[in-house]
């Protein structure tokens, strides 16, 4: 694992876009949603920071964060159990009592005293709704070379359908950019409906720590809530905001359909390599046996984590840790989370099962590619 050597600290916002996947965040947050067989969404951005030499990372939680605390623990798997720096989980609070923050400004306001005491030159901020293997060191180098006040990351892509569904204007806002020939951001569009490929922000930012403290002190005093809407978009003429294009592989989660689709895309080896072939992605260790394929079982184009036992037939599916497929069961095009039990004779197709779900013997559950059936945690069908 890379030792801490970057002159930067990290801040992760784990609750961003929770409202876009309400089925998956009833008792968890976006950052702790299981993804890709054995990981949680937070593992990707957290591992990317650690791999880039960032060893002082705060996670500004808002609600439903017990599952995240259980997953991260002391940060040992990410080499973040340290006397100085390390992993810092910040619960919501305000001077006059407990308060759930609504936007990044209020979240950072809870961290201002902490940020003033730190020594690092830069701060990198990120949401956790995108699974990506990101090189923060390259971002820091380009930010310094451009002498920018703020650098924000974007990717060239069409606006996902999950963002275009009718909803409250501030419910999971997304941002597209107008960038000039020098890479400077000239305009930020909020919840744009423009068709075609756009410069869609990934909500990853870098700026100097002292600049951030001054900026957010003023913003909080003025009653601002949202960093992008209330600060960046309104003051582009007064700040040097630079754009940084990310061209690598990413999986953006913005609704249940995208969650299902992005998991299934990892069955393509090209996509799997795009996400995992670079620096390692770390996660919570669960000591278990390798997947066992019992005599008579069939498996085709699957991703199976450790601890699985397969007696039936599985095709084009993602199996998380400890999934059991019974004898005579047929599972196709499914995402089955940790410790799901599919009993004998079950037929399941286009199903997303949450943790500890049981499909009892002989049942048939079918969804569609555009509308997978979701079974909530601990449910018995």
Buried (B, 14 or more C-beta within 10 A) or exposed (E): EBEBEBBBBBBBBBBBBBBBBEBBBEBBBBBBBBBBBBBBBBBBBBBBBBBBBBBBBBBBBBBBBEBBEEBBBEBBBBBBEEEEBBBBBBEBEEEEEEEEBEBBBBBBBBBBEBBEEBEBBBBBBBBBBBBBBBBBBEBBEBBBEBEBBBBBBBBEBEBBEBBBEEBEEBEBBBBBBBBEEEBBBEEBBBBBEEEEEBBBBBBBBBBBBEBBBEBBBEBBEEEBBBBBBBBBBEEBEEBEBBBBEBEEBBBBBBBBBBBBBBBBBBBEEEBBEBBBEBBEBBBBEEEEEEBEBEEEBEBEEBBBBBBBBBBBBBBBBBBBBBBBBBBBBBBBBBBBBBBBBBBBBBBBBBBBBBBBBBBBBEBEBEBEEEEBBBBBBEEEB
